[in-house]
Amino acid sequence: MAYSPISTTPIQYSKADGEPANGYYLKFYVANSTTPITMQTDSGGATSLAKCKLNESGYPISNPLDENTIFIPHLSTSYDAYRFVLYASAEDADANGTNGLPNIPSIQTPWDAARDFLNGVISSADIPFIQSGTGAVATTVQAKLREVEVSVTDFGAVGDGVTDDTAAIQAALDSGASSVKFPKPSVFYLVLGATDTTNSTVLDIPSNITLKGEGDSSVIKLGAHTTTAHRMFKISGKSNVVIKDLYLDGQKSLQTGASDEQSHGVLIYDSSKITIENCTFKNMKGDGVYVGGASNPGSTDILIDGNDFDANFRQCVSLVRGEFIRVIGNDLAGTTGNNPGAGIDIEANTPSDTLRQISIVGNNIRGNHFGMFINELAPAREVTVTGNTFSDNRATDLFCRGDNVSISGNVFYVDAKGASSPGPAIEVSLASNISITDNTIVGNYNANERGGIKILRDNTNIIISNNVISNTYNSGILLYHSFLSGGHSTGIGIYGNSLFNCVNAGLTAGAMLIQPDGGGSADIYDVEVIGNIVKDTRAGADAADQGLRIVNSTSAQLATWNIKDNIFTGTTVEVSSISPWRIAGKTLISSAALNFDLSAVTYQDLTMTVTGAALGDIVSLGIPNASASTDVSYTAWVSAADTVTVRAATSAAGPNPASGTFNVMITKLLGN
């Protein structure tokens, strides 16, 4: 009788916990039965064993008393299949019990498996597989292999930059594998899809899959099209998809369809739990990533993280319909085409579209037309914009038309505005419940820059607080309602901001400007300007002549305003409004050493120079401790332009107070 080994090398057997099955007994049975099979220690059949012990490493041994007698069990070639069982004791093995492990019903013998594979009789779908561990269920080798990663090259993708790899990549995506790898191609993967069909999908991604490459080495390029709207990857009605470490090039110069702005890198539509991370999106004729849907809520639980976007025609990222969307840590640069041409465009298609719970965090948004554009048709709600850097954007860095939007902790460099598309760092219009806090805005007196923070029209409950704004050509903060913009705003709070060297010299504007329309078609009510610092250190004609400018206000509006506790230094202040209306504004501070001698007189006047002091200004006097005396009183007033007189007086001649440094603070009153 012929005997063949069950394997080419000794098999190490383990328990369910992964530890070697030390001391267990191995026994073989006819497949799907309890009929034992005798094993042999070699092909000659010289030694037969009903069972064999496993040594401390889990290997079969022919002599239970000798750990080193490791062997490969041989079975008769008459058996097409078998099963084996590991028993914890010799007694259990002799009893042919069912309490062993792994107790697999049937394993085909290697000689018959090889024969049937070669003859095409069976496939991996015919071979059973069961994982170790309590509760494991039987499956097939084919199903188990398909749980692991496949490569697009397994399905014929060439990656030579000439062959159309669309069908091969789609086959890999449709294979049922949970992960599809895009290995580094020799040149790049070319995908075409339907070259003559408008609004086509090049590659359709299923649910429950990860697409991953090798970073910038895994390049996929869209081939030439004469029609429009070719989406390199489409995720529609799907869930649990991850795309990472791929380089997608839309080759926009080869997309010649008329007015094409819908050829996106990735289209996410009515889908959920989608992650796009560490990818590059370049040269798309439309957007790098588009998120939307046909009905509310659209796409949900979307993460766009750590990607590079460059030179895309329309937007880097468009968010059109959806909720719980996070755009984090991306580099969004170089849009070249149509308005808004934004790094991030949060813009619904219709007023009824859901667009909410959006977080824009830690991105670098640079060199676009608009840096970020929030909505145009329907208000985007619950949007957080924090920790981003905006630079070199040609129009407004952040345009906001939304509800419940927080803009905090961002840095804006407003230094590259173009004459054809000027704009401020932040512009708010037709919005409500907006918080603009703790941002830094830096300009360089570019004439095309339109200021730091501009509140345009029809806004409700806007808070501007604790921002630092410097070197802007126009006003650092503008509340501006013109005849053209119209509108009625209410509830504007400007608190604790610091404005340095804002407004180019010679402009008829203030570092802060509040300008409703005096004709009444545009008005601003319930304004508070409290605790701000406006400072100008530029010398002479370069300094701004107005720290705060208020024009075209009406008495009805002014009755609802509260302006106090602000400090203006280095500027004059102009208020063009309705009288009587006066508020505490700019302060001037000076000091001088004064030595009074009252030994022969009852009072003495000495003067100090305080540039900018005018008759009638409020004067506060600081008296040095050494000069204080119960017999002497001090008063101070503006006695002439730029001059403050300090008087020391006593009831009877005789006191001679010590000399000291006296301080004065002038409070300028704003208003007519």
Beta strands, then each sheet from edge to edge (+ up, - down):
strand 1: 3-5
strand 2: 25-30
strand 3: 36-37
strand 4: 39-40
strand 5: 48-49
strand 6: 52-54
strand 7: 60-61
strand 8: 74-76
strand 9: 81-87
strand 10: 107-108
strand 11: 128-130
strand 12: 138-140
strand 13: 150-151
strand 14: 179-181
strand 15: 189-191
strand 16: 200-204
strand 17: 209-212
strand 18: 219-222
strand 19: 230-236
strand 20: 239-244
strand 21: 247-249
strand 22: 266-269
strand 23: 272-277
strand 24: 280-282
strand 25: 287-292
strand 26: 299-305
strand 27: 308-310
strand 28: 315-319
strand 29: 322-328
strand 30: 331-333
strand 31: 344-346
strand 32: 355-361
strand 33: 364-366
strand 34: 372-374
strand 35: 380-386
strand 36: 389-391
strand 37: 398-400
strand 38: 402-408
strand 39: 411-414
strand 40: 426-428
strand 41: 432-437
strand 42: 440-443
strand 43: 453-455
strand 44: 460-465
strand 45: 468-470
strand 46: 477-480
strand 47: 487-495
strand 48: 498-500
strand 49: 512-515
strand 50: 522-530
strand 51: 533-535
strand 52: 548-550
strand 53: 562-564
strand 54: 567-569
strand 55: 574-575
strand 56: 582-594
strand 57: 603-609
strand 58: 618-622
strand 59: 633-640
strand 60: 643-649
strand 61: 660-671
sheet 1: 1+ 8-
sheet 2: 3+ 2- 6+ 7-
sheet 3: 3+ 2- 9+ 10-
sheet 4: 4+ 5-
sheet 5: 11+ 12-
sheet 6: 13+ 14+ 17+ 20+ 23+ 26+ 29+ 32+ 35+ 38+ 41+ 44+ 47+ 50+ 53+
sheet 7: 15+ 18+ 21+ 24+ 27+ 30+ 33+ 36+ 39+ 42+ 45+ 48+ 51+ 54+
sheet 8: 16+ 19+ 22+ 25+ 28+ 31+ 34+ 37+ 40+ 43+ 46+ 49+ 52+ 55+
sheet 9: 56+ 61- 58+
sheet 10: 57+ 60- 59+
end
